[in-house]
Amino acid sequence: MGGDVTIAILAGLGGMFGWGLADFFAKKAIDEIGDVPALVWGHLLGTALICCLIAIDHLRGGGVALPATGIQWSAVALFGALQALVYLLVYRGFAKGQVALLAPLFASFAGIVALVSVVMGEPMNIWLLFSLLLTFGGVVALNLDPGELRHRRISVTAVPGITEIAIATLLAAAWTLGWNRAVRGNDPLSYAAAMYAFMTITLLAYSCVRRAERKIPRGRTWFSLALVGGCEVVAYVAISWGYGATIHTSIVALVSSAFALPTIVLARIFLHERTGRWRAGASMIIVVGIVLLSVR
């Protein structure tokens, strides 16, 4: 159990830092070319990178084990399209409503995953349960903005964007639980590459159907987009490895869901954004939770 927990924590940290860094580098790209173009170009570059990794692994004699049957390919394509839909719903929801209320709701998908995993028989003890609850509480608190909620009157029953975020939350939980089963016993790099490619194809198709403006990146924007794609690849490969190599789905899901933490820290260091006591405290709670998981 100890080795499984260590693998789960490392995989979760890979997801946390991968997605957190991707979000940080996406900020500038979105400001320059818009959210949909940044999403599409970032994923195109990420797909190119992960395909290069597959090729390098093959040339070095690694066992590239892509899906072998039509059913497996269909399942991976479905997971890619589903993840793309989650991205689009979250972007649309945040564009419509108050992020201060919507972000914590979306972060709760990891709690749903953890609850379902425990109910389905994931090994658990009091120490792990306490550490997971502490981490989950920190993740939700990190996404809250008490100042914004205090100065704005918000009715939970009539929040713009809450429908999109609620659907995205349920789909993200379903994706995580399903992907956990899909990669078990399979090559995580190959499966992550195939899923990521289908996700990119879905986003590209969406931009074409909606006739979204596809601005051509220039100059340093290419560098930001390359980092977005590269960091996302790290995240997806890490969690795919974790889900396939360990039975502790809840740990991988909850630790990786703390991706806002590195984004906030980098924004404070490089963009001089104020963190505030609330988020600083929430960050410490997450760190303590992860440390407790590791020393269990």
C-alpha positions in Angstrom: 0.0 0.0 0.0 2.9 2.3 0.8 4.4 2.1 -2.7 1.0 2.7 -4.3 0.4 5.8 -2.2 3.8 7.2 -3.2 3.1 6.6 -6.9 -0.3 8.2 -6.5 1.2 11.3 -4.9 3.9 11.7 -7.5 1.3 11.3 -10.3 -1.0 13.8 -8.6 1.9 16.3 -8.3 2.7 15.8 -12.0 -0.9 16.7 -12.8 -0.9 19.6 -10.3 2.2 21.2 -11.6 1.5 20.4 -15.3 -2.0 21.9 -15.3 -0.9 24.7 -13.0 2.0 25.8 -15.2 -0.2 25.4 -18.3 -2.8 27.8 -16.9 -0.1 30.3 -16.0 1.4 30.4 -19.4 -2.0 30.4 -21.0 -2.8 33.8 -19.4 -0.6 35.8 -21.8 -1.6 33.8 -24.9 -5.3 34.2 -24.1 -4.9 38.0 -23.7 -3.2 38.2 -27.1 -5.2 35.8 -29.4 -8.3 34.9 -27.4 -9.4 31.8 -25.4 -10.5 29.5 -28.2 -7.5 30.1 -30.5 -5.2 29.7 -27.5 -6.9 26.5 -26.6 -6.6 25.1 -30.1 -3.1 26.2 -30.8 -1.8 25.1 -27.4 -3.3 21.6 -27.9 -2.0 21.3 -31.4 1.5 22.0 -30.1 0.9 19.6 -27.2 -0.2 16.9 -29.7 2.9 17.4 -31.8 5.1 17.1 -28.6 3.5 13.9 -27.3 3.7 12.3 -30.8 7.4 13.1 -30.8 7.7 11.4 -27.4 6.0 8.3 -28.7 8.4 8.3 -31.7 11.5 8.7 -29.5 10.2 5.9 -27.2 9.7 3.6 -30.2 13.2 4.4 -31.7 14.7 3.6 -28.3 13.1 0.2 -28.3 10.2 1.1 -26.0 6.9 -0.8 -26.3 4.5 1.5 -28.0 1.2 -0.1 -27.2 -1.6 1.9 -28.8 -5.2 0.7 -28.6 -5.5 -2.5 -30.6 -9.2 -2.9 -31.3 -11.9 -0.7 -32.8 -13.7 -0.6 -29.4 -10.5 0.6 -27.6 -10.0 3.3 -30.2 -13.6 4.4 -29.9 -13.3 4.5 -26.1 -10.2 6.6 -26.3 -11.7 9.0 -28.9 -14.8 9.3 -26.6 -12.5 10.3 -23.6 -10.7 12.8 -25.8 -14.0 14.4 -27.0 -15.4 14.4 -23.4 -12.4 16.2 -22.0 -12.6 18.8 -24.8 -16.3 19.3 -23.8 -15.3 19.8 -20.2 -12.8 22.5 -21.3 -15.4 24.3 -23.4 -18.1 24.2 -20.7 -15.7 25.5 -18.1 -14.5 28.4 -20.3 -18.1 29.3 -21.2 -19.3 29.1 -17.6 -16.5 31.3 -16.3 -17.1 33.8 -19.1 -20.8 34.1 -18.1 -20.7 34.1 -14.3 -18.8 34.8 -11.1 -15.6 32.8 -10.9 -15.6 33.2 -7.1 -18.6 30.9 -6.9 -18.1 28.7 -10.0 -14.4 27.7 -9.5 -15.0 26.0 -6.1 -18.0 24.1 -7.7 -15.8 22.8 -10.5 -13.0 21.9 -8.1 -15.4 19.6 -6.3 -15.2 17.1 -9.1 -12.2 15.6 -7.3 -14.3 15.1 -4.2 -16.9 13.3 -6.2 -14.1 11.0 -7.7 -12.7 10.3 -4.2 -16.1 9.5 -2.7 -17.1 7.2 -5.5 -13.6 5.5 -5.4 -14.0 4.8 -1.7 -17.5 3.5 -2.1 -16.3 1.2 -4.9 -13.7 -0.3 -2.5 -10.5 1.7 -2.7 -8.4 0.9 0.4 -8.7 3.6 3.0 -7.8 4.2 6.6 -8.4 7.0 9.1 -5.1 8.7 8.3 -5.6 8.7 4.5 -9.2 9.8 4.9 -8.2 12.8 7.1 -5.3 13.7 4.7 -7.7 13.6 1.7 -10.4 15.6 3.5 -7.8 18.2 4.4 -6.4 18.4 0.8 -9.9 18.6 -0.6 -10.9 21.4 1.8 -7.7 23.3 0.8 -8.5 22.9 -2.9 -12.1 24.3 -2.5 -10.9 27.1 -0.3 -8.1 28.0 -2.7 -10.7 28.5 -5.5 -12.9 30.7 -3.3 -12.7 34.5 -3.3 -14.3 35.7 -0.1 -13.7 39.3 -0.9 -15.6 39.1 -4.2 -18.4 37.1 -2.6 -18.7 39.6 0.3 -19.0 42.7 -1.9 -21.4 41.2 -4.5 -24.9 39.9 -3.8 -25.0 36.4 -5.4 -28.0 34.2 -5.5 -26.9 30.6 -5.8 -30.1 29.7 -7.6 -29.6 32.2 -10.3 -25.9 32.4 -11.0 -24.9 32.9 -14.7 -22.8 30.0 -15.9 -23.7 27.6 -13.0 -25.4 25.2 -15.4 -22.3 24.9 -17.6 -20.0 24.4 -14.6 -22.3 21.9 -12.9 -22.4 19.8 -16.1 -18.6 20.2 -16.5 -18.1 19.1 -12.9 -20.1 15.9 -13.4 -18.4 15.1 -16.7 -15.0 15.7 -15.2 -15.7 13.3 -12.4 -17.1 10.7 -14.9 -14.0 11.2 -17.2 -11.6 10.7 -14.3 -13.3 7.5 -13.1 -13.6 6.1 -16.6 -10.0 7.0 -17.6 -8.7 5.4 -14.4 -10.2 2.1 -15.7 -9.2 2.7 -19.4 -5.5 3.0 -18.7 -5.2 0.3 -16.1 -3.0 -2.5 -17.6 -2.2 -0.4 -20.7 0.7 1.9 -21.7 0.0 5.3 -20.1 2.1 7.3 -22.6 0.5 5.7 -25.7 -3.1 6.0 -24.3 -2.5 9.6 -23.1 -1.1 10.5 -26.6 -4.2 9.0 -28.4 -6.6 10.7 -26.0 -4.9 14.0 -26.2 -4.9 13.9 -30.0 -8.7 13.2 -30.1 -9.2 16.0 -27.7 -7.3 18.4 -30.0 -9.3 17.2 -33.0 -12.5 17.9 -31.1 -11.4 21.4 -30.2 -10.3 22.1 -33.7 -13.6 20.9 -35.1 -15.5 23.0 -32.6 -13.6 26.1 -33.7 -14.4 25.4 -37.3 -18.1 24.7 -36.8 -18.5 27.8 -34.7 -16.3 29.7 -37.2 -14.3 31.1 -34.3 -11.6 33.5 -35.2 -8.3 31.6 -35.5 -5.6 34.2 -35.1 -2.1 33.2 -36.1 0.2 33.5 -33.1 3.2 35.7 -33.4 6.5 36.1 -31.7 6.7 35.2 -28.1 3.1 33.9 -28.1 4.4 30.8 -29.8 6.7 30.2 -26.9 3.8 30.6 -24.4 1.6 28.2 -26.4 4.4 25.6 -26.6 4.7 25.7 -22.9 0.9 25.4 -22.5 0.9 22.3 -24.7 4.1 20.8 -23.1 2.9 21.3 -19.5 -0.5 19.8 -20.3 1.2 16.8 -21.8 3.2 16.3 -18.6 -0.1 16.5 -16.6 -2.0 14.0 -18.7 0.9 11.5 -18.9 1.4 11.8 -15.2 -2.2 11.1 -14.2 -2.5 8.4 -16.8 0.6 6.7 -15.3 -0.9 7.1 -11.8 -4.3 5.8 -12.6 -2.7 2.8 -14.4 -0.1 2.0 -11.8 -2.0 2.5 -8.5 -5.3 1.7 -7.0 -5.5 5.1 -5.1 -7.6 7.0 -7.6 -8.7 9.4 -5.0 -5.2 10.6 -4.2 -4.2 11.2 -7.8 -7.5 13.1 -8.4 -7.4 15.2 -5.3 -3.7 16.1 -5.5 -3.8 16.9 -9.2 -6.9 19.1 -8.7 -4.8 21.5 -6.7 -3.4 22.9 -10.0 -4.5 26.4 -9.0 -1.7 26.4 -6.4 1.4 26.7 -8.7 -0.6 29.1 -10.9 -1.2 31.5 -7.9 2.4 31.2 -6.7 3.9 31.9 -10.1 1.5 34.8 -10.7 2.6 36.3 -7.4 6.3 35.9 -8.2 6.3 37.0 -11.9 3.2 39.0 -12.3 3.3 40.6 -8.8 -0.4 39.6 -8.2 -1.5 39.8 -4.6 -2.3 36.4 -3.0 -4.1 37.5 0.1 -4.3 35.8 3.5 -7.2 33.5 2.5 -5.4 31.9 -0.4 -2.1 31.8 1.4 -3.9 29.9 4.2 -5.6 27.6 1.7 -2.3 26.9 0.0 -0.8 25.9 3.3 -3.7 23.5 4.0 -3.1 21.8 0.6 0.6 21.5 1.3 0.0 20.1 4.8 -2.5 17.6 3.3 -0.1 16.3 0.7 2.7 16.1 3.3 0.4 14.1 5.6 -0.4 11.8 2.7 3.3 11.2 2.0 4.3 10.5 5.7 0.9 8.7 6.5 
